[in-house]
C-alpha cells in the first residue's frame, strides 16, 4: 500500500510505539468515524497498522487522536495574549521533567 500522507506515517509510528490511534477530522478534534457509523471515539483507537492504513487512505488529512493508555497529556494553551503559560505553571509548581512534547495547532504544547 502506498503511503500518501505524512499523517499516516506519524500515526503508524505512534501505533508501532504502542500508542493506539484513531482518526479525527481534518485539523480538528472530533472523531472522524461518526457514531451513526458505529464509531466510539477514543474506543476506536488501535495499534493495528492495517486498520490505520485503511483509515488514512480514506482520510489522508485526518488529524491523529491518541488513546492515552499508561500515560497522560498536559495541554498548555496560549493565554489571551498568545503566550504559553507553561512558565507560569512551572514557577508555581516546579519544573517538569524532560519528556516528549508536541506543538499544537493553536500554538500551545502537549
Secondary structure, DSSP 8 states (H G I E B T S, - for coil): -----HHHHHHHHHHHTT--EEEEEETSSSBSS-GGGT--GGGG-B--HHHHHHHHHH-TTEEEEE---S-----B-B-TTS-B-HHHHHHHH----S----B-TTS-B-
